[in-house]
Structures are given as structure tokens and as C-alpha cells.
Amino acid sequence: MSPHVPDEPAPVDRDGRPARPLLTFRVSTDGGRTYSDTRTVWSSDPLTVAHSLAWPPCECPLHRTD
């Protein structure tokens, strides 16, 4: 996830078209009292393929992907 800074050129997809935001979100870890900065996932970001529909993905040694 890479935030777009307004003073920098807009992100570009692999095919040269302007990137578009796919998802924008903020996270709260204290029940909604405070939130993180806004994060944006852009169409130009390198995304990994989901190996399962289960969420959160399993982190055990057998299923870990890293």
C-alpha cells in the first residue's frame, strides 16, 4: 500500500494508464476512539493472489506463504 502524495506524479498502472484507488481505509485498534492515517491500495500496487477465501489467512508453518 502506497499513499499518493499530491505533490508527486500520480501512480501509473503497468499498462501506462493512470492508477486508480481500489480500496481506501482507516483502522482503529481502540474501539473507534482513534483511527490510523488513511491508507489507499492503488491499482498499480503489486498485489498477491489470495490463496484461500478464509480471513485472516492462516499463519501456521504449513500454510505460511513466506
C-alpha positions in Angstrom: 0.0 0.0 0.0 1.4 3.2 -1.0 -0.1 6.6 -0.2 -0.3 9.1 -3.0 1.3 12.4 -2.2 -0.4 15.3 -4.1 2.9 16.9 -5.0 4.2 13.8 -6.7 3.1 12.4 -10.1 0.0 10.2 -9.9 0.8 6.4 -9.9 0.6 4.6 -13.3 -0.6 1.1 -14.0 1.7 -1.5 -15.7 -0.1 -0.7 -19.0 0.6 3.1 -18.7 -2.9 4.2 -17.7 -3.3 6.3 -14.6 -3.7 4.2 -11.5 -7.0 4.3 -9.6 -7.7 3.7 -5.9 -9.0 0.1 -5.3 -9.5 0.5 -1.6 -9.2 3.3 0.9 -9.4 2.6 4.7 -8.5 3.7 8.2 -8.0 1.2 11.1 -9.0 1.6 14.7 -7.4 -0.6 17.4 -9.2 1.1 20.4 -12.9 0.6 19.6 -13.3 3.6 17.3 -11.9 6.3 19.6 -8.9 7.0 17.3 -8.0 5.9 13.8 -4.8 5.4 11.8 -4.0 7.6 8.8 -5.9 6.9 5.7 -4.3 4.1 3.6 -5.0 3.6 -0.1 -4.4 0.4 -2.2 -3.8 1.5 -5.8 -4.3 -0.5 -9.0 -0.6 -0.1 -9.6 0.4 -1.7 -6.3 1.9 -5.2 -6.5 -0.9 -7.4 -5.1 -0.6 -11.0 -4.2 -3.2 -13.6 -5.1 -5.4 -14.8 -2.2 -4.6 -18.5 -1.7 -7.9 -19.0 0.3 -11.2 -17.3 1.0 -10.5 -17.7 4.7 -9.8 -14.5 6.6 -7.5 -13.8 8.3 -5.1 -16.1 6.3 -3.6 -18.9 8.2 -0.1 -18.1 9.6 0.8 -21.7 10.7 4.1 -23.1 9.4 2.2 -25.5 7.0 0.2 -22.7 5.3 2.5 -19.7 5.6 3.5 -18.3 2.1 6.7 -16.5 3.0 
